[in-house]
Every structure is written in structure tokens, then in C-alpha cells.
């Protein structure tokens, strides 16, 4: 009898365990699976991911990868749970450079859309956030970029929504017209497999300091503006909401998550962070070394997705991708009937875009290849064949040199900054420049050009970043001295902070105490290396390391990157004005218009002119 009771008990226990196992196996009650396909910072990298990575990236291959993943993300599951997919961009959808220049030089003249507009149209995005680089050439160019969507025979000829909740466009007629037409908005809704998805956009509050939005007003209270859009969507019974933002780095989104309620998914842009999980197949070199031995590549910023709690303590997945069309982000989330995220599939993660002989290679989209990639490649070839100047002397852009000492190419670039800024300042309401400064890290050709021809492609190789010419205004003598101390603080190491200069000369002692800063760029140790500084007009700024009584405030022609505090230059507390011209355009115009197409050895001797002297 006892044995029978025990057996019955074991059978009941086994039955209960089996039932528990079935419950666990069943998992959360998912009513709808949504695949979110996303990218950010495409930045006109249309052909491929760059030198040495020709088999990766490229907008034509990217489009094919998106189509494959989109097809996988739709349909009905075995349990009759519907599936939907959305395709989203988190901004910086174009960028100054040789590829975009092809649009300016060819398509714009014929009234055709930008190559970026054509390619992005064919990908068929559901919505795109407005980033900072969209304003680099001013609001009218952004309007032209958006207006170019849906043309050149694109089947679905409608323009997708461009989103930002914290921009006021009333002062810009072309953008305001797009807003009135519902093309630019703070939020939108799309319907996928019968389910409404709300999408909200946001743009960095730093917009005016890093781009040229002219009369666009930027609300710095991103959380409040986003929440207004979320609340409006919720009032319309939209219970699945995604935020696509371009706030410059994913940490901004992580902080923002705790200020919001009702956002289910956040997609960050602007930081190019690599979020990856074990087993993810990455583009060569992206993972980086494992210097600390923790088993995770140094370039990996965290897992995909990151998880943060919102204002109500609910978990919110946050994702982003590296730029340049190297990856499609794939976040697969399960919603319950109340619109809450209750599951994230393990298959979520970065899906690299590969071609050639790679095992995961995809064929490029044929139309994008013909209408975008092929003509852009031809345009780059023409740049390589277009001579803009000749030089009598080799122009030294070798990386180790431009980051440790004065070079003649550095002098030429800095002179171009001053000369071109002097032509543009009045039309942008900026003061006349006194001196010029180029960070060595912004000179990228790593070679000696000439003697001989300088091609237009050479100018892009020298200055590829698309940083805009800017004037830092009324920089005080003490901060100017700190700036020069920062320039020479890395010596003897070859670091990008070293500066190439125009309009003055200085001496420094490389053995003296170097300036030091903390991770936020705040000075922790004052430098003592800079000894004497004199302007070209004879004004003495520094003598024996001490600011002279004759020192004056200065307007500095430099890049927007440096003016905004890049390389920990202490310029970020001063007003600066961008002048609507990239560093590449500045160099090209200086060579053609101001030097008459000839760089002479007398002007730019190979050994330099003694502008910077190490004692």
C-alpha cells in the first residue's frame, strides 16, 4: 500500500514537472513578432566600406541584405502569430565627400536627385531620423535631398517620413513646406500585418554647434518633446512605439530611456558604436584586439541589444550599428496583446553586408548598382583624372610628420583656412579671421604628393572627413595658450592633436611639463611647454611661457571639429560659426583661386618656414 502511494506520488510529481516544463517551453505569450531592421550613419559611403574592405558594405549590397531580412520578418508563424517588419534609419543619411560631390557636380546640375536619395528610395525605408550631417550644407540642400526621394522610376513613389520631434522649421520655407505636407514630422505611424507601429524621431541638441541649420530652432529638452509625441500616439491607441534618434552616441539614448514612458524600442544614431554578441560574424577589423584579456574585442561597446529601464521601470531594448552600410541591425521582438515587449529572439543582432567570395556574400541590388554605384564609381575615377593644381615641391602629408612637426602641406592647409574664411566670413555674419589652425589628425593622405599634379581626388584623400570650415570667435589669450599647449602635449608621440598653423609662429620645449586633461577634456595639469608666440603682424602673445601684456583676443579659422572641442582643444566654450564649405572644398578653392593652380617651392619649402620650432 505504501509503495502504491509512493508510486502514485511520483507519478503526480512527474506529471507536475512535465506540465511545468511545457509551460517553460511555451515561453511568454507573444501575440505579434516585429522585426526591426535598422542602420545609421550611412554617410554617402555608397560603393563599399573603404580601402581594404572592398568586399563589404556598399548601398547596393546593403539593399539586398535588407530585402532578405525583411522577407524573413513577415508572414505567419506556426502558432498563427503574425509577423511584421519595419526598416528604419537613425540619421546622417548623407555626408560631404567625393561620393556626395558626384551628386553636386552631376545630378544637381541636371535637376536629378542625389545618388543618396535614389539609393535610399529603393531600399524603401518606413521612416528616417534627421541627423546633424543632413544640415551640413544648409536647410535647402536637406530639402533637395528629401525631395529627390521617389523619383527615377522607383515603384513606390511616395517620400518616406523624415522625423524629428525637437526641431522647429518655421524659419526655413522649403523645410516648412515639407512639414506642412506631412513629409517631415515629429512622429508617424505605419501598419504592418494589421498592427500599427508608432515611430518618433529626435535630433541632437548640439546641432547648431556642429552643423549649419541656419534658422532651424532646436529644442534642447529632447525628453519632453519625444514624450509629447509618444503621448499623442498612445491617445490614438498606438501601443507599439519606436524612437529613432540621432543624439551623437548611444549613451545619450541610455540616459534618455529613464526619462521616457511608453517607448518600447530605441534606435540610436551618431556614435557608430559596435554592439555585438558571441558568435556574431563581423566585418574584418571591427572587433579590435582584446588588450584587457576579457574575451571581448576592444571595439565592442556592449551586447546587442542594450537594456535600460524607462520611467516606469520597464525594460527598453536599445540598439545601434556602425555606419557606412556595413551592417543591417536586426532586432526581433515579441509583443503581447497589450503592446508590451515580452520577448527578444536570440537571432537578433548585427548582420554584416558582404560580397565577393565571402561565405555570406549577397549580390548587389541591380537597380541601385546601375543608377547609383556605377555612376559614382565613374565620378571618382574622373576626380582621379582631374588636375586642380601642380606643385613644384613634394607636399608632406606623412602621418608621423603632420602629427609631430610643421610640414609644408600643413602650412598650405592652414593658410587656405585663413584665406577662404576671409572671403566667406561676412556672408555668414562671422568676424574676420586672425589666424588659422588645422589639427594634424585631420590630414589623412599619409604620403608626399608631388612634385607634379595634384588631382581633385588628392584633395579628398588629404581632407576626407567633410569637416566644415569655421571661425572660433574672440578666443582669449589664456585659452589660446592652453590650445597650443594641447597641440604639443602628445610629443614625442604622433597624435592627432598636434596642430599645423597659419598667421603666427611659436616655439616650445618638448621636455617641459605637458598639459593633461581628464576623460571629459577638463584640464588637470597646466602645460609648460609653449615658450614664445608671435603673430605675423608682430603682436607678441607669449614670452617665456607667460602671456604678454600685448596679447589680444583672436578669431581662429579652423574646422568645426576643432572649434567644437575635438582633440580636447579648449575652444568649445567660445562661439563659432560654420561657413558652409568643407575642408576639402577649402583646400581645392585655395589651390585654384588663391594660388592660381601652382604651389611653388618659394611659398611652401619642403622643410617648412619655421612656424613651429622645438627648442
GIKA-V137878 format. One record per pair of residues at least 12 apart in sequence whose C-alpha atoms are under 6 Angstrom apart, sorted by sequence separation. I is the first residue (numbers start at 0). GAP is how many residues later the second one is. If there is no record, write none. Layout:
[[I:GAP] [I:GAP]]
This chain:
[[45:12] [72:12] [102:12] [186:12] [286:12] [304:12] [305:12] [331:12] [486:12] [514:12] [531:12] [45:13] [186:13] [304:13] [331:13] [394:13] [395:13] [513:13] [530:13] [185:14] [304:14] [394:14] [512:14] [530:14] [69:15] [185:15] [204:15] [512:15] [529:15] [331:16] [444:16] [511:16] [330:17] [444:17] [511:17] [249:18] [329:18] [417:18] [443:18] [329:19] [416:19] [442:19] [328:20] [442:20] [508:20] [162:21] [164:21] [248:21] [328:21] [507:21] [160:22] [161:22] [162:22] [163:22] [240:22] [241:22] [245:22] [247:22] [248:22] [327:22] [413:22] [507:22] [160:23] [162:23] [240:23] [241:23] [242:23] [243:23] [244:23] [245:23] [247:23] [327:23] [413:23] [507:23] [162:24] [241:24] [244:24] [245:24] [326:24] [413:24] [506:24] [274:25] [326:25] [488:25] [506:25] [273:26] [274:26] [276:26] [325:26] [326:26] [488:26] [505:26] [273:27] [274:27] [275:27] [325:27] [505:27] [120:28] [274:28] [275:28] [504:28] [120:29] [274:29] [504:29] [503:30] [116:31] [503:31] [116:32] [142:32] [502:32] [503:32] [126:33] [128:33] [129:33] [502:33] [126:34] [127:34] [128:34] [112:35] [126:35] [164:36] [87:37] [163:37] [164:37] [402:37] [34:38] [86:38] [87:38] [90:38] [94:38] [162:38] [163:38] [401:38] [86:39] [87:39] [88:39] [89:39] [90:39] [91:39] [163:39] [87:40] [90:40] [91:41] [91:42] [198:42] [200:42] [202:42] [203:42] [484:42] [196:43] [197:43] [198:43] [199:43] [200:43] [201:43] [202:43] [203:43] [170:44] [196:44] [198:44] [200:44] [202:44] [303:45] [168:47] [273:47] [398:47] [520:47] [167:48] [273:48] [397:48] [31:49] [33:49] [35:49] [37:49] [39:49] [42:49] [167:49] [260:49] [271:49] [272:49] [396:49] [397:49] [30:50] [31:50] [32:50] [33:50] [34:50] [35:50] [36:50] [37:50] [38:50] [39:50] [40:50] [42:50] [43:50] [166:50] [259:50] [260:50] [271:50] [396:50] [31:51] [33:51] [37:51] [39:51] [40:51] [41:51] [42:51] [43:51] [166:51] [257:51] [259:51] [264:51] [266:51] [271:51] [396:51] [40:52] [42:52] [165:52] [257:52] [258:52] [263:52] [264:52] [265:52] [266:52] [267:52] [395:52] [165:53] [256:53] [257:53] [266:53] [394:53] [393:54] [394:54] [393:55] [440:55] [393:56] [439:56] [393:57] [392:58] [438:58] [439:58] [165:59] [391:59] [438:59] [439:59] [62:60] [164:60] [390:60] [438:60] [164:61] [390:61] [437:61] [389:62] [437:62] [389:63] [436:63] [389:64] [436:64] [388:65] [435:65] [387:66] [435:66] [386:67] [387:67] [434:67] [386:68] [387:68] [434:68] [385:69] [385:70] [496:70] [383:71] [128:72] [130:72] [382:73] [383:73] [137:74] [138:74] [382:74] [131:75] [135:75] [137:75] [134:76] [135:76] [476:76] [134:77] [475:77] [134:78] [474:78] [473:79] [474:79] [473:80] [473:81] [472:82] [471:83] [471:84] [470:85] [470:86] [482:86] [413:87] [414:87] [469:87] [482:87] [413:88] [469:88] [468:89] [469:89] [403:90] [409:90] [468:90] [469:90] [402:91] [467:91] [471:91] [402:92] [466:92] [467:92] [402:93] [399:94] [402:95] [239:99] [238:100] [472:102] [472:103] [471:104] [470:105] [506:105] [508:105] [470:106] [504:106] [505:106] [506:106] [507:106] [508:106] [469:107] [504:107] [506:107] [507:107] [83:108] [469:108] [83:109] [468:109] [469:109] [468:110] [468:112] [467:113] [468:113] [467:114] [468:114] [128:115] [130:115] [466:115] [467:115] [465:116] [466:116] [435:120] [437:120] [433:121] [434:121] [435:121] [436:121] [462:121] [432:122] [435:122] [432:123] [432:124] [459:124] [458:125] [417:139] [416:140] [89:154] [89:155] [90:155] [89:156] [415:171] [415:174] [89:179] [407:196] [407:198] [407:200] [406:201] [405:206] [390:207] [388:208] [389:208] [390:208] [391:208] [392:208] [388:209] [391:209] [39:229] [118:249] [114:257] [57:267] [56:268] [56:269] [101:277] [44:279] [41:281] [38:282] [40:282] [41:282] [39:283] [41:283] [38:289] [37:290] [37:291] [61:291] [36:292] [36:293] [35:294] [35:295] [34:296] [56:296] [34:297] [55:297] [33:298] [55:298] [33:299] [54:299] [55:299] [32:300] [54:300] [32:301] [54:301] [63:301] [31:302] [31:303] [60:303] [29:304] [30:304] [59:304] [29:305] [30:305] [59:305] [29:306] [30:306] [59:308] [59:309] [46:326] [96:369] [95:370] [136:443]]
